[in-house]
Amino acid sequence: MNERMRALADDKDICALATLSPSGPHQSLMAYVRDPETDSFILFTEEQTTKWANIERNPNLCLLIDSREEDLPERRDRARALTIKARHETPTEAETIRLRQLFLLRHPHMEAFLDRPGARMIRAVPRSYLLLTGLEQAEYEEV
């Protein structure tokens, strides 16, 4: 992930998460944090959700992080969108503790949600990044 991609990912903490069900894509607005040690993206959901069922069936997913709130509508030529193709990988018990703490540093208001018995961590391990700036500038990286 280059510096422009990393800066956008670290500046934001809300993304669109896309998963795939047998009948088609499913998208959700999600809070996230990027793990600086692994570049993975950490999100949480409830076990009884469509997104979790989709991830259990197919761990491939996609995140979209963008700059629309600061760049639209006046500065469309500078609007940025980072698409991250990733795969959910279950963290170890030690990683789960560390990543939960990291997530709560950015999202302390979600502690009660994370404490629910049905809360599940999504660890999105990137496979590729596509950063679009405006209509014409594209930067692509595979991991």
N, C-alpha and C positions, 0 to 999 in steps of 0.2 A: 504494500500500500504506500503510494507516494505521499509526500507531505501535504499536498492540497486535499487529497482524499482523507488523510488522517485528521487534518484540521477541521473539515466539515463534520466528520464522524464524532470528533471529540467536542465540538461546539454544540451539537444537538444532543437531545436525549429522548426524542420521540421518533418513531419510524413506522412505516407501513410494512407489515409482515405478510407475505403471501405463502400459503401452503397449498397442497393439491389433494383434493378428494377424488373419489372415483367419478363423480359427476362434474368436476371442473375445479377451477381455482377458488380459493377462499382468502379474503384479505381482512386484516385487523390492524387497528392503530394501537401501537405498543410503546411502553417505556423501555428503554434499553440503557446499557452501559457497555463501553468497549473495554475489554481486558487488555491493558497495555503490555502484559507479559506474553500474551499469545495472539493478540489481535482478534480474538473471538468476541462475539457480541452476546451479551447475557440479557435474557428476557424471562419473565415469569408469566404463567397462566394457570388456570384451574384445570385439574385432571378431566373434568366433565365438559370440556369445550370441544367444538368442532376442530379448532386448530390443533389441539393436543392429539385428538383421534387421527387427524391427517398426518401429523408428524410421526406417530407410532407406526402408521402404515407405510409412510414414505418420508424419510428424514431429510429429503431435499427441500430447501426453502429459499426464499428471496426476501431481502430487505431493501427498502427504498428510504433514503434520508435526503432531505432537500432543504433549500434555503428560501422557500417561497414566502415566508412571513417577512423577511427583510428585503427581498428583491422584487417582489411583485406588488403592484403592477408597473411601477415607474421604471424599474431597472431590469426588464425581462432579458436584456442581452447579457446580464451578469448572473441570472438565476442558475443555480447549480443543483444537480440531482445525481446522487450516488446510488447505483444499483449494485447490490452485493449478492451474488449467488453463493449459497452456503449449504452446509449439511449439519443437522443436529447430531452432536456427539455427547453422550451422557458423561458428565464429569465424575471423577473419583470422589470419594467421601471427603478427602482433604480439600480437593478443588472446590467442592460444593460449599464448604464452610468459607473459604477465602472469597469465592465469587459472590456469595450472598452478602458478605460484609462490603465488598466493593460496590455492589448494586445499591445497598442501603446508604452508602456515602453520598450517592447522587440522588437517590429517591427515598429519603427517610420517611416520607409520608406513606410509603407502601409496606411498612413493617408488619402491620396487622394482616395484610393480604398474604405476605410471605409466610406468616405463622399458621395459616390455615392448613388443616391436614391434607387437603387436596391440591395445594400449591405445587406446581412443577416448574423446574428450571429448564429453560431452553438455552442451550449453548450452541450458537450458530458459528461454525468454523468456516471461514471464507474459502471459496474455491476461485472466485474471480471478482474483480471490481471494474465498474464502468462509471466514470465521472463525466457527465455532460455539463458544459458551461455554455449558456445561451443556446442558440440553435445549431451551431456548427463545430464547436470545439469538443472533441471526445478523447478521453484517455482511458485505455484498457490495460488491465494487468491480470494475469493468471497467477495463482499461488502455487 
